């Protein structure tokens, strides 16, 4: 169940005095829990109501009394008039008084305004009456009139209560002959009074409204002055006010918006030595410190600002009073901090050191660069701890190597100071360690920091040579702390902290702090050193495994670029592999992960692709072999002891044939290449994409592209187009736009343009780019013949080949070519099947190809002495520079290559060949 909300006063603050008010036994319940203004309002309304009610009652009674007196006066006047009228006495003496008097009574009743008129005998018997039914009855209480004394009274009895007057009728001798009574019934008096009541009540209502309105105005003014607080809270407030003024030991000053002093307690008067009549005076007239006057007169809130007051140090806090409901002004609290000055200085220094250590933890080691980490250490320490900082590292540390056991010199890695002109060696200079006893040598040898509090009293130089020592002293440097940089027991260098004139010299606490600060930086420097070593090893390994130079070929004009990641070397790679038949294979790939493992895996995959390319299989089959190899490599490491898997690597393999202009492309999870047509249009060919290597599940497919001469094929890795801040599709579109304006440029210029437009400022991944512009082999450099399956056709083809070689100017190799062609063609006719085809290609080498429809491959073997055959392929292997077999969809091709520049093999005697 939800509780009742706390009662609040008009100022919006909880009314602290209400619980005490509810427990007060001496206050009526209706007044409990109300503010002072509310209670005053309620009391004023109650008093006004009581007074108005009393006034109404008094007026009502007064009106009734006046009405009765008026009725009695009128009754007496009528009675006296009638008693003294002529003929009354005679009528009373007559024999029939009723007959004579009744008409007079009736006539008198109509014009007198009384309710009844009665003429009676002396004994009260009615002779005449306005009510004839009462004639003959006796009236009561008329004895006084029989004695000759007229009277008026309020008669209560039959026939009705009334205000009456009884007057005797006297004769000549003064004797009472009879009585005349006149009166007004009390009901008539009441009716007269009721006619006056609306006026009385209306006057009472107006008076009540005026009373309530005046009470509300007074209550509102009182509420504004008391801010809606209750009596007990007001009492407590005044008690607190007295305590603040006279008891607390912290000064309180309240100033108004006009710059005058509103209130100052006793402690404030004592701390600021204020005059006795300071209340209401301007702050500027109180003789205070100018800085204190400026603060108290301003609207600037401050916290713990120290000011001088006489011989005291006073901590001042100021706040605005307006936010808390008071008039515009400021309230200031004062605290004497003179005795805490030394302790405050020590605490401030400790707090500053903790802040520096915290900042060092955040700022030092943000990069994995040794020199940058040393610079971050110097940046943190200057100027808050030292005026100058120099960081010297062992030469091997900067290169990421293990430092030697007895270092002879260091290199300056960082230098920071409060002024640009300094006497210290510049960054990159050599710092010798062959001078024993210097602070650096002592710190490095002993593994502990060295303190030189006053360099002016030290005979030896603080630096590593006397010349720089004199320059340092002459510059004004007076104190030094030399701290060795050590991490995991390995010395890394020395950090020097210097203080010049105007700064306090270093002490023991500074020495301890310098050791702690340097220890944190040393760990970061060592981490950077180890990373540099690993990065260098990985980059060296990767570059050793990547192509050092492009192989010779004439099918493509190729340019490439490769950049490793700045943080950790990845596994991006590329390759250009010449294939038989003047064809060229282009390969790009990306290995998952970074570091040595990624570089080694990249090398294994590159060698595997080169080996698989010797099989001369289509691109999709080659990737299938590579996928099987990757799966087997991961199975050899079932528990992932290497830390990174090979599965997930991507590869794009393309084979270009300059004779036909066909290019077969297959991808294993890699980005499709970009194709720049000779007319400048750029497209991304639709290459079927299979899952990355090692995942399996789907077959690999190839795309066959027809590339005219002058087409440019651009292969790349995702490091070129992928960024954290943008989608990879956006990067691909940006690459497309960049290539659109480069179709007239050479492959080298295209590489430069792409890297200039696409490379980020900080590379988080490797980038490999391969640009290949196609060429077509001239038809004049190609000769081919269809050969029937007839041994007699060998001579015909041999003669045609000899004529073609003569036309090409290759007569010097014609004999050996004819010899190899005869052997290959004879094997195709004997052991192969139709169709049989011969093709000669003049490129960088002379290529001779013999194809047939059989899938059986010839094998080189050593023939025995008694064998009649089996020496043909051995002869081909000896005469050709290279030879081999590749399979096609219709059979196989046996090919040979002969150099066009080397001396022909056939120049020597044939019997020099190693026949058995």
C-alpha positions in Angstrom: 0.0 0.0 0.0 1.4 3.3 -1.0 2.1 5.7 1.9 0.9 9.3 2.2 3.2 11.8 0.6 5.3 13.9 2.9 3.7 17.2 3.7 5.6 20.2 2.3 5.5 23.9 3.1 4.9 26.7 0.6 8.7 26.9 -0.2 8.6 23.4 -1.6 10.7 21.8 1.2 9.5 19.1 3.5 8.0 20.5 6.7 10.3 19.1 9.4 8.2 20.5 12.2 5.0 18.7 11.3 5.6 15.5 13.3 6.2 17.5 16.4 3.1 19.6 15.8 0.9 16.5 15.5 2.1 15.3 18.9 1.4 18.7 20.5 -1.3 18.1 23.1 -2.1 21.8 23.7 -3.1 22.7 20.2 -6.6 21.8 18.7 -6.6 19.1 16.0 -7.7 21.6 13.3 -4.5 23.6 13.9 -2.1 20.7 13.8 0.0 20.4 10.7 -0.8 23.9 9.5 1.6 26.6 8.7 1.7 29.8 10.8 0.0 31.7 8.1 -2.8 29.0 7.8 -3.3 29.0 11.6 -3.6 32.8 11.7 -6.1 32.8 8.8 -8.2 30.1 10.5 -8.2 32.0 13.8 -9.2 35.3 12.2 -12.1 33.6 10.3 -13.4 32.0 13.6 -13.2 35.2 15.5 -14.9 37.1 12.7 -17.7 34.5 12.6 -18.2 34.7 16.4 -18.3 38.5 16.3 -20.8 38.6 13.4 -23.0 36.0 15.0 -23.1 37.9 18.2 -23.8 41.1 16.3 -26.7 39.5 14.5 -28.1 38.1 17.7 -27.8 41.5 19.4 -29.4 43.3 16.5 -32.2 40.8 16.4 -32.9 41.2 20.1 -32.6 44.9 19.9 -35.1 45.0 17.0 -37.5 42.8 18.9 -37.3 45.0 22.0 -37.8 48.1 19.9 -40.8 46.5 18.2 -42.3 45.6 21.5 -41.7 49.1 23.0 -43.2 50.7 19.8 -46.2 48.4 20.1 -46.7 49.4 23.8 -46.4 53.1 23.0 -48.9 52.9 20.2 -51.3 50.8 22.3 -51.1 53.4 25.2 -51.6 56.3 22.8 -54.7 54.6 21.4 -56.0 53.7 24.8 -55.5 57.2 26.3 -57.0 58.8 23.2 -60.1 56.6 23.4 -60.3 57.0 27.2 -60.4 60.8 27.0 -62.5 61.0 24.0 -66.0 62.7 24.6 -68.9 60.4 25.2 -66.9 57.5 26.7 -67.8 58.4 30.3 -71.4 58.9 29.3 -71.5 55.6 27.5 -70.2 53.9 30.5 -72.9 55.4 32.7 -75.6 54.4 30.2 -77.9 51.5 30.7 -76.5 49.6 27.7 -72.8 50.5 27.4 -72.1 47.8 24.8 -74.5 49.3 22.3 -73.1 52.7 22.6 -69.4 51.8 22.8 -69.1 49.0 20.2 -69.4 51.2 17.2 -66.8 53.6 18.6 -64.4 50.6 19.2 -64.9 49.3 15.7 -64.3 52.7 14.2 -61.2 53.3 16.3 -59.7 49.9 15.5 -59.6 50.5 11.7 -57.4 53.5 11.8 -55.2 53.1 14.8 -52.9 50.1 13.7 -53.5 48.1 16.9 -54.8 44.6 17.0 -57.5 45.0 19.6 -59.3 47.7 21.6 -61.3 46.8 24.7 -63.6 49.0 26.9 -64.2 47.4 30.3 -66.0 48.0 33.5 -63.9 48.6 36.6 -64.0 44.9 37.4 -62.6 44.0 33.9 -65.8 43.0 32.3 -65.7 43.7 28.6 -68.4 46.2 27.3 -66.9 46.5 23.9 -64.2 44.6 22.0 -62.9 44.3 18.6 -63.7 40.7 18.9 -67.4 40.7 19.7 -67.2 37.1 21.0 -65.2 38.3 24.0 -67.8 40.9 25.2 -69.0 40.0 28.7 -65.8 38.2 29.6 -63.5 39.6 32.2 -59.9 40.6 31.5 -57.1 39.7 33.8 -54.5 41.7 35.5 -56.1 45.1 35.2 -56.2 46.0 38.9 -53.6 48.7 38.6 -55.8 50.7 36.2 -58.8 50.4 38.6 -56.8 52.4 41.1 -56.5 55.2 38.5 -53.0 54.2 37.3 -52.6 53.6 33.6 -49.9 51.0 32.6 -48.4 49.0 29.7 -47.1 45.5 29.8 -46.6 42.3 27.9 -49.6 40.2 28.5 -49.4 36.5 28.3 -52.7 34.7 28.4 -56.1 34.4 26.7 -57.0 35.2 24.2 -53.5 35.9 22.9 -50.1 37.2 24.0 -49.8 40.8 23.3 -48.2 44.2 24.2 -51.1 46.1 25.8 -51.9 49.4 27.5 -54.7 49.8 30.1 -55.9 53.4 30.8 -58.7 54.2 33.3 -61.7 56.3 32.3 -62.3 58.9 35.0 -65.3 61.0 35.9 -65.6 64.5 37.0 -64.6 63.8 40.5 -61.7 61.6 39.4 -63.5 58.4 40.1 -62.7 55.5 37.8 -65.7 54.8 35.6 -64.2 52.1 33.5 -61.1 50.9 31.6 -59.9 51.2 28.1 -57.3 48.7 26.8 -55.5 48.6 23.5 -52.8 46.3 22.3 -50.7 44.6 19.6 -50.4 40.9 19.5 -46.8 39.5 19.7 -47.3 37.7 16.4 -47.6 41.0 14.8 -44.4 42.2 16.5 -42.7 39.0 15.2 -43.9 39.7 11.6 -42.4 43.2 11.8 -39.1 41.7 13.1 -39.0 39.1 10.2 -39.2 41.9 7.8 -35.9 43.3 9.2 -34.0 40.0 9.2 -33.0 39.9 5.5 -31.3 43.3 5.9 -29.6 42.0 9.1 -28.4 38.8 7.5 -27.2 40.6 4.3 -25.2 43.0 6.5 -23.8 40.0 8.4 -22.8 38.2 5.1 -21.1 41.4 3.8 -19.3 41.7 7.1 -18.2 38.1 7.0 -16.8 38.4 3.4 -14.9 41.5 4.4 -13.5 39.8 7.4 -12.4 36.7 5.5 -10.9 38.8 2.7 -8.9 40.9 5.1 -7.8 37.7 6.9 -6.7 36.2 3.6 -4.6 39.2 2.7 -3.0 39.2 6.0 -2.4 35.4 5.8 -0.9 35.7 2.3 1.5 38.4 3.4 2.4 36.3 6.4 2.8 33.2 4.3 5.2 35.1 2.0 7.2 36.3 4.9 7.3 32.9 6.7 7.5 30.8 3.5 4.7 28.5 4.6 6.5 26.9 7.6 4.9 25.6 10.7 5.3 27.0 14.2 7.6 24.3 15.5 9.6 24.5 12.3 9.8 28.3 12.7 10.9 27.8 16.3 13.5 25.3 15.2 14.6 27.6 12.4 15.2 30.5 14.8 17.1 28.1 17.1 19.2 27.0 14.2 19.6 30.7 13.2 21.0 31.4 16.6 23.2 28.4 16.5 24.6 29.5 13.1 25.1 33.0 14.3 26.8 32.2 17.6 27.7 28.5 18.0 29.1 27.0 14.7 32.8 27.2 14.0 32.3 27.9 10.3 31.8 31.4 9.1 28.6 32.3 7.2 28.1 35.5 5.2 25.0 36.4 3.3 25.2 39.3 0.8 22.4 41.0 -1.0 22.1 41.7 -4.7 23.1 45.3 -4.0 26.5 44.3 -2.7 25.6 44.9 1.0 26.2 42.6 3.9 22.9 41.1 5.0 24.2 38.7 7.7 27.5 37.6 9.2 27.8 35.1 12.1 30.3 35.4 14.9 32.8 33.1 13.3 32.8 35.1 10.0 33.3 38.3 12.0 36.3 36.7 13.8 37.9 35.2 10.6 37.5 38.4 8.5 37.8 40.8 11.5 34.6 42.6 10.6 33.6 45.8 12.5 30.7 45.6 14.9 28.4 47.8 12.7 29.1 45.8 9.5 25.4 44.7 9.0 23.9 46.6 6.0 27.2 48.1 4.9 28.7 47.5 1.5 31.3 44.7 1.1 33.7 47.2 -0.4 33.7 49.3 2.8 34.6 46.5 5.2 38.4 46.6 4.6 38.7 43.0 3.2 41.3 41.5 0.9 40.6 42.8 -2.7 40.3 39.2 -4.0 37.9 38.3 -1.3 35.8 41.5 -2.0 35.8 40.7 -5.7 34.5 37.1 -5.0 31.8 38.2 -2.5 30.5 40.9 -4.8 30.4 38.6 -7.9 27.8 36.0 -8.7 30.5 33.3 -9.4 30.0 30.1 -7.4 33.3 28.6 -6.1 34.3 25.7 -4.0 37.2 25.7 -1.5 38.9 28.8 -2.9 41.6 29.9 -0.6 41.9 33.6 0.3 44.1 35.6 2.6 42.4 37.2 5.6 45.0 38.9 7.7 47.4 36.2 8.7 44.9 33.4 8.1 44.2 31.3 5.0 40.4 31.1 4.6 38.7 28.5 2.4 35.6 30.1 0.8 32.6 28.5 -0.8 29.9 30.6 -2.4 26.5 29.8 -3.8 23.5 31.7 -5.0 20.6 32.2 -2.6 18.0 32.6 -5.3 17.7 28.9 -6.2 16.6 28.2 -2.7 13.8 30.7 -2.6 15.5 33.7 -1.0 16.1 37.1 -2.5 18.8 37.7 -5.0 22.2 37.4 -3.3 25.0 35.0 -2.3 25.8 33.0 0.7 29.4 32.2 1.5 30.9 29.8 4.0 34.3 30.4 5.5 36.7 27.9 7.0 40.0 28.5 8.6 42.6 26.3 6.7 45.7 27.9 8.0 46.7 24.8 10.1 45.9 22.5 7.2 48.1 24.3 4.7 51.0 21.9 4.9 48.8 18.8 5.0 46.8 20.2 2.1 49.9 20.7 0.0 51.0 17.1 0.7 47.6 15.8 -0.1 47.5 17.9 -3.3 50.8 16.5 -4.4 49.7 13.0 -3.7 46.5 13.6 -5.6 48.4 15.0 -8.5 50.7 12.0 -8.6 47.8 9.6 -8.5 46.3 11.6 -11.4 49.5 11.3 -13.4 49.7 7.6 -12.7 46.1 7.2 -13.9 46.8 9.3 -17.0 49.9 7.2 -17.7 47.8 4.1 -17.6 45.5 5.6 -20.2 48.0 7.4 -22.4 51.2 5.3 -22.3 51.0 2.2 -24.5 48.2 3.3 -26.8 50.3 2.1 -29.8 52.6 -0.9 -30.3 55.4 1.3 -31.4 58.5 1.5 -29.1 59.5 5.1 -29.9 55.9 6.3 -29.7 55.5 4.7 -26.3 58.7 6.4 -25.0 57.3 9.7 -26.3 54.0 9.1 -24.4 56.0 8.6 -21.2 57.7 11.9 -21.7 54.4 13.7 -22.6 52.8 12.5 -19.3 55.6 13.6 -17.1 56.2 17.1 -18.6 55.5 19.6 -17.1 53.5 18.3 -14.1 56.4 16.1 -12.7 59.5 17.2 -14.4 60.7 20.2 -16.5 62.5 17.9 -19.0 62.4 14.2 -19.7 64.7 12.2 -21.9 64.1 8.5 -22.6 67.1 6.5 -23.9 66.6 2.9 -25.2 69.1 0.2 -26.0 69.5 -0.1 -29.8 68.3 -3.7 -29.9 65.1 -2.7 -28.1 64.1 -0.1 -30.7 64.5 -2.8 -33.4 62.4 -5.3 -31.4 65.3 -7.5 -30.6 66.5 -9.0 -27.3 69.0 -6.5 -25.6 72.6 -7.7 -25.2 74.0 -8.7 -21.9 76.4 -5.8 -21.6 75.1 -2.9 -23.7 77.7 -0.2 -24.7 75.4 2.5 -25.9 71.8 3.6 -26.2 69.8 5.7 -28.6 67.7 8.7 -27.6 64.0 7.8 -28.3 62.2 10.7 -26.7 62.8 14.3 -25.5 60.2 16.6 -24.0 60.7 19.9 -22.1 59.0 23.1 -21.0 61.1 25.1 -23.4 62.3 24.3 -27.0 65.9 25.4 -26.3 67.6 22.8 -24.2 71.1 21.4 -23.6 70.3 17.7 -24.2 71.2 15.5 -27.1 68.6 15.4 -29.8 66.3 12.5 -30.5 68.1 9.7 -32.5 71.5 10.6 -31.2 73.9 8.0 -29.7 74.2 7.9 -25.9 77.3 6.1 -24.7 77.4 3.9 -21.6 81.2 3.5 -21.4 81.6 6.1 -18.6 81.2 4.3 -15.3 79.6 6.0 -12.3 77.2 8.1 -14.3 73.6 8.1 -13.1 72.4 6.2 -16.3 75.1 3.6 -16.0 74.6 3.2 -12.3 70.8 2.9 -12.7 71.1 0.4 -15.5 73.7 -1.7 -13.8 72.0 -1.7 -10.4 68.4 -1.9 -11.6 67.4 0.9 -9.2 66.7 4.6 -9.6 69.4 7.2 -8.9 68.6 10.5 -7.3 70.7 13.6 -7.7 68.8 16.2 -5.7 71.3 19.0 -6.3 73.5 18.8 -9.4 75.5 21.9 -8.4 77.1 20.0 -5.5 78.0 16.9 -7.5 81.6 16.8 -8.9 80.8 14.2 -11.7 78.6 15.0 -14.5 75.0 13.9 -14.6 75.1 13.1 -18.2 77.3 10.5 -20.0 80.1 12.9 -20.9 81.6 15.9 -19.2 80.7 18.3 -22.1 77.0 17.8 -21.8 77.2 17.9 -18.0 78.6 21.4 -18.1 76.0 22.5 -20.6 73.2 21.1 -18.5 74.4 22.9 -15.4 74.9 26.1 -17.3 71.3 25.9 -18.6 70.0 25.9 -15.1 69.1 22.2 -14.5 69.4 21.6 -10.8 67.9 18.1 -10.0 67.8 14.7 -11.7 66.3 11.3 -11.3 67.6 8.5 -13.5 65.3 5.4 -13.6 66.1 2.2 -15.4 63.5 0.8 -17.8 63.1 -2.9 -16.9 60.3 -5.3 -17.7 60.3 -9.0 -17.0 63.8 -8.8 -15.8 65.1 -7.4 -19.2 66.8 -4.0 -19.3 65.4 -1.7 -21.9 66.9 1.7 -21.3 66.9 4.6 -18.9 64.5 7.5 -18.3 65.9 10.8 -17.0 63.6 13.3 -15.2 65.1 16.8 -14.9 64.1 19.9 -12.9 65.5 23.4 -13.6 65.7 26.5 -11.5 62.4 27.7 -10.2 61.1 24.1 -9.4 61.5 22.2 -6.2 64.3 19.6 -6.3 63.5 16.0 -6.4 63.2 14.2 -3.0 62.7 10.6 -1.9 58.9 10.6 -2.6 59.6 11.8 -6.1 62.1 9.0 -6.5 59.5 6.4 -5.6 56.9 8.0 -7.8 59.4 8.1 -10.8 60.1 4.4 -10.3 56.4 3.5 -10.3 55.7 5.7 -13.3 58.6 4.3 -15.3 57.7 0.7 -14.3 54.3 1.1 -16.0 55.9 2.6 -19.1 58.5 -0.1 -19.2 55.9 -2.8 -19.5 54.3 -0.9 -22.4 57.7 -0.5 -24.1 58.5 -4.1 -23.7 55.1 -5.1 -25.1 55.8 -2.8 -28.1 59.3 -4.4 -28.4 57.9 -7.9 -28.5 55.2 -6.9 -31.0 57.8 -5.2 -33.2 59.9 -8.4 -33.1 56.9 -10.5 -34.0 55.7 -8.0 -36.6 59.2 -7.9 -38.2 59.5 -11.7 -38.2 56.0 -12.1 -39.7 56.6 -9.4 -42.3 60.0 -10.9 -43.2 58.5 -14.3 -43.5 55.6 -13.0 -45.6 57.8 -11.1 -48.0 60.1 -14.1 -48.4 57.1 -16.2 -49.3 55.6 -13.7 -51.7 56.9 -13.3 -55.3 60.1 -11.3 -55.4 59.8 -10.6 -59.1 57.3 -11.4 -61.8 58.1 -14.4 -64.0 58.7 -13.8 -67.7 55.7 -14.1 -70.0 54.2 -12.3 -72.9 50.5 -12.9 -72.4 49.9 -10.1 -69.9 51.3 -6.7 -68.9 51.2 -7.0 -65.1 51.8 -4.6 -62.2 51.2 -5.3 -58.6 51.2 -3.8 -55.1 51.4 -5.3 -51.7 51.3 -3.5 -48.3 51.2 -5.4 -45.0 48.9 -4.2 -42.2 50.4 -1.6 -39.9 49.4 -3.4 -36.7 49.8 -7.1 -37.4 50.8 -8.7 -40.7 48.0 -10.7 -42.3 47.8 -13.5 -44.8 47.0 -11.7 -48.1 49.0 -13.0 -51.1 49.1 -13.1 -54.9 51.0 -15.0 -57.6 51.6 -15.0 -61.3 52.3 -18.5 -62.7 53.3 -19.2 -66.3 51.5 -22.2 -67.7 52.1 -24.3 -70.8 50.8 -23.1 -74.1 51.7 -19.4 -73.4 49.0 -19.3 -70.8 49.3 -17.4 -67.5 47.6 -18.1 -64.1 46.7 -15.2 -61.8 46.1 -15.9 -58.1 45.0 -13.7 -55.1 44.1 -15.1 -51.7 43.5 -14.1 -48.1 44.2 -16.2 -45.0 42.2 -15.8 -41.9 44.0 -14.1 -39.0 47.2 -12.2 -38.5 50.8 -12.7 -37.4 53.3 -15.5 -38.0 50.7 -18.2 -38.3 48.9 -16.3 -41.0 52.1 -15.6 -42.9 53.2 -19.3 -42.7 49.8 -20.5 -43.8 49.9 -18.1 -46.7 53.2 -19.6 -47.8 51.8 -23.1 -47.6 48.8 -22.2 -49.7 50.9 -20.4 -52.3 53.3 -23.4 -52.7 50.3 -25.7 -52.9 48.7 -23.6 -55.7 52.0 -23.6 -57.6 52.2 -27.3 -57.3 48.6 -27.9 -58.3 49.1 -25.6 -61.3 51.6 -28.0 -62.7 48.7 -30.4 -63.1 47.4 -27.9 -65.6 43.8 -28.5 -64.5 40.9 -26.0 -64.9 40.5 -23.3 -62.2 37.6 -25.1 -60.5 39.4 -28.3 -60.2 42.5 -26.6 -58.8 40.4 -24.9 -56.1 38.8 -28.3 -55.3 42.3 -29.8 -54.7 43.2 -26.7 -52.6 40.0 -27.0 -50.6 40.8 -30.7 -49.8 44.3 -29.7 -48.8 43.0 -27.0 -46.4 40.6 -29.5 -44.8 43.4 -32.0 -44.3 45.7 -29.3 -42.7 43.0 -28.4 -40.1 42.5 -32.1 -39.4 46.2 -32.5 -38.6 45.6 -29.9 -35.8 42.4 -31.2 -34.2 42.9 -29.3 -30.9 43.8 -26.0 -32.6 47.3 -26.0 -31.0 48.5 -23.4 -33.5 45.8 -21.0 -32.2 44.4 -20.2 -35.7 42.7 -22.4 -38.3 43.3 -22.5 -42.0 39.7 -23.0 -42.8 38.1 -19.8 -44.0 40.9 -18.7 -46.4 39.7 -17.3 -49.7 41.3 -17.6 -53.1 40.6 -16.5 -56.7 42.3 -18.4 -59.5 42.2 -17.2 -63.1 43.9 -18.7 -66.2 44.3 -16.5 -69.3 45.0 -18.0 -72.8 46.6 -15.3 -75.2 45.9 -17.5 -78.2 42.1 -17.6 -77.8 41.6 -14.6 -75.5 39.7 -16.8 -73.1 40.0 -16.5 -69.3 38.7 -19.0 -66.9 38.0 -17.7 -63.4 37.0 -19.5 -60.2 36.5 -18.2 -56.7 36.5 -19.7 -53.2 34.8 -17.0 -51.1 36.9 -14.2 -52.7 35.8 -10.9 -54.1 35.1 -11.0 -57.8 37.7 -9.2 -60.0 37.1 -5.9 -61.8 37.3 -5.8 -65.6 38.2 -2.7 -67.5 37.1 -3.0 -71.1 39.2 -1.4 -73.9 36.4 1.3 -74.3 36.8 2.3 -70.6 33.7 0.6 -69.2 34.2 -1.1 -65.8 32.3 -4.2 -64.7 32.5 -6.9 -62.1 32.1 -10.2 -64.0 29.6 -12.7 -62.7 32.0 -15.2 -61.2 30.4 -18.1 -59.3 31.4 -17.8 -55.7 31.9 -21.0 -53.7 32.4 -21.1 -49.9 35.8 -20.3 -48.5 38.4 -23.0 -48.5 38.0 -25.8 -46.0 34.2 -25.4 -45.6 33.2 -27.8 -48.4 29.6 -28.6 -49.2 29.4 -27.0 -52.6 31.2 -27.7 -55.9 33.5 -25.1 -57.4 32.5 -23.6 -60.7 34.3 -21.5 -63.3 33.3 -18.5 -65.3 34.6 -18.3 -68.9 35.4 -14.8 -70.0 36.2 -13.5 -73.5 38.8 -10.8 -73.1 39.8 -8.6 -76.1 43.3 -7.3 -76.4 43.8 -4.3 -74.1 41.3 -5.5 -71.5 42.5 -5.0 -67.9 41.8 -7.5 -65.2 42.0 -6.1 -61.6 42.4 -8.7 -58.7 42.5 -7.5 -55.1 41.9 -8.5 -51.5 39.3 -7.2 -49.1 41.8 -5.0 -47.3 41.5 -2.6 -50.2 37.8 -2.0 -50.0 36.7 -2.9 -46.5 36.6 -0.4 -43.6 35.0 -0.4 -40.2 33.2 2.8 -40.9 31.7 1.7 -44.2 30.1 -1.3 -45.9 32.2 -3.4 -48.2 29.8 -2.8 -51.1 30.5 0.9 -50.8 34.2 0.2 -51.0 33.7 -1.9 -54.2 31.7 0.9 -55.8 34.4 3.4 -54.9 37.0 1.1 -56.5 34.8 0.8 -59.6 34.6 4.6 -59.8 38.3 4.9 -59.4 39.1 2.4 -62.2 36.6 4.2 -64.5 39.0 7.0 -65.1 42.2 4.9 -65.5 41.5 2.8 -68.6 44.0 4.8 -70.7 46.8 4.4 -68.1 49.4 1.6 -67.8 49.0 -1.1 -65.1 51.6 0.6 -63.0 49.7 3.9 -63.2 46.5 2.1 -62.3 48.1 0.7 -59.2 49.3 4.1 -58.1 45.8 5.7 -58.7 44.0 2.9 -56.8 46.3 3.1 -53.8 46.1 6.9 -53.7 42.3 6.8 -53.7 41.6 3.7 -51.7 44.2 3.3 -49.0 43.2 4.3 -45.5 45.4 6.4 -43.2 45.7 3.4 -40.8 45.7 -0.1 -42.4 44.2 -2.8 -40.2 44.5 -5.4 -42.9 46.9 -6.4 -45.7 46.3 -5.1 -49.2 47.2 -7.0 -52.3 46.5 -5.6 -55.8 47.2 -7.3 -59.1 46.5 -5.5 -62.4 46.9 -7.4 -65.7 46.4 -6.0 -69.2 45.7 -8.7 -71.8 47.6 -9.3 -75.1 46.7 -11.7 -77.9 49.2 -13.8 -79.7 49.5 -12.7 -83.3 48.0 -15.2 -85.7 51.2 -15.2 -87.7 52.9 -16.7 -84.6 50.5 -19.7 -84.6 50.6 -22.7 -86.9 48.4 -25.8 -86.6 47.5 -28.9 -88.6 45.0 -31.6 -88.3 46.7 -35.0 -88.6 45.0 -38.2 -89.8 45.6 -41.3 -87.9 48.1 -42.7 -90.4 51.9 -43.2 -89.9 52.5 -41.9 -93.3 51.2 -38.5 -92.3 54.1 -38.0 -89.9 56.5 -37.0 -92.7 54.0 -34.6 -94.2 53.5 -32.8 -91.0 57.2 -32.8 -90.3 57.9 -31.1 -93.7 55.2 -28.5 -93.1 56.7 -27.8 -89.7 60.1 -27.4 -91.2 58.8 -24.9 -93.7 57.0 -22.9 -90.9 60.2 -22.8 -88.8 62.1 -21.5 -91.8 59.5 -18.8 -92.3 59.9 -17.8 -88.7 63.7 -17.8 -89.0 64.2 -20.7 -86.6 66.2 -23.0 -88.9 68.8 -23.6 -86.1 66.3 -25.5 -84.0 64.4 -27.1 -86.9 66.2 -30.4 -86.6 65.5 -30.9 -82.9 61.9 -29.7 -83.4 61.3 -32.2 -86.2 62.8 -35.0 -84.1 60.6 -34.3 -81.1 57.5 -33.7 -83.3 58.0 -37.0 -85.1 58.3 -38.9 -81.8 55.2 -37.2 -80.2 53.1 -37.6 -83.4 54.1 -41.2 -83.8 53.0 -41.9 -80.2 49.7 -40.2 -80.7 49.0 -42.2 -83.9 50.0 -45.5 -82.3 48.6 -45.2 -78.8 46.0 -42.3 -79.0 42.8 -41.7 -80.8 41.2 -39.2 -83.1 41.2 -36.3 -83.4 44.9 -35.7 -83.7 46.1 -32.1 -83.9 49.5 -30.3 -84.1 50.1 -26.7 -83.1 53.2 -24.5 -83.1 53.4 -21.3 -81.1 56.2 -18.7 -81.4 56.2 -16.8 -78.2 59.1 -16.3 -75.7 59.8 -19.9 -76.5 58.8 -22.3 -79.3 56.0 -24.4 -78.1 55.0 -27.6 -79.9 51.7 -29.2 -78.9 50.4 -32.6 -80.1 46.8 -33.4 -79.0 44.6 -36.4 -79.4 41.4 -37.8 -78.1 42.9 -40.3 -75.7 43.2 -39.6 -71.9 46.2 -42.0 -71.4 49.3 -40.2 -70.5 52.8 -41.1 -71.8 55.4 -41.9 -69.1 59.1 -41.5 -69.2 61.0 -44.7 -68.5 64.5 -46.0 -69.0 64.7 -48.5 -71.8 66.7 -51.7 -71.4 69.6 -52.6 -73.8 67.6 -55.2 -75.6 64.4 -53.1 -75.9 63.5 -51.9 -79.4 61.4 -49.0 -78.2 60.8 -46.8 -75.2 63.5 -44.2 -75.9 61.3 -41.6 -77.7 60.1 -39.7 -74.6 63.6 -39.9 -73.1 64.9 -38.3 -76.3 62.2 -35.6 -76.0 63.1 -34.9 -72.4 66.7 -34.4 -73.3 66.1 -32.1 -76.3 63.3 -29.9 -74.9 63.7 -27.2 -72.3 60.4 -28.3 -70.7 57.8 -30.9 -71.6 54.6 -32.2 -70.1 51.1 -33.3 -70.5 47.8 -31.6 -69.8 44.3 -32.9 -70.0 41.4 -31.3 -71.8 37.7 -32.1 -72.0 38.3 -33.9 -75.3 41.6 -35.7 -74.5 45.1 -34.7 -73.8 47.9 -32.4 -75.0 51.6 -33.4 -75.0 53.7 -30.2 -75.3 57.3 -29.2 -75.5 59.1 -25.9 -75.1 62.4 -24.8 -76.7 64.2 -21.6 -75.8 64.6 -19.1 -78.6 67.8 -17.6 -77.1 69.7 -20.5 -75.6 72.0 -22.7 -77.9 69.9 -25.5 -79.4 70.4 -28.8 -77.8 70.7 -30.5 -81.1 74.1 -28.9 -81.9 75.9 -31.7 -80.0 76.2 -35.3 -81.3 73.3 -37.5 -80.6 75.5 -40.3 -79.2 76.5 -38.0 -76.4 73.0 -38.5 -75.0 73.0 -41.0 -72.1 71.4 -44.0 -73.8 71.8 -47.3 -72.2 
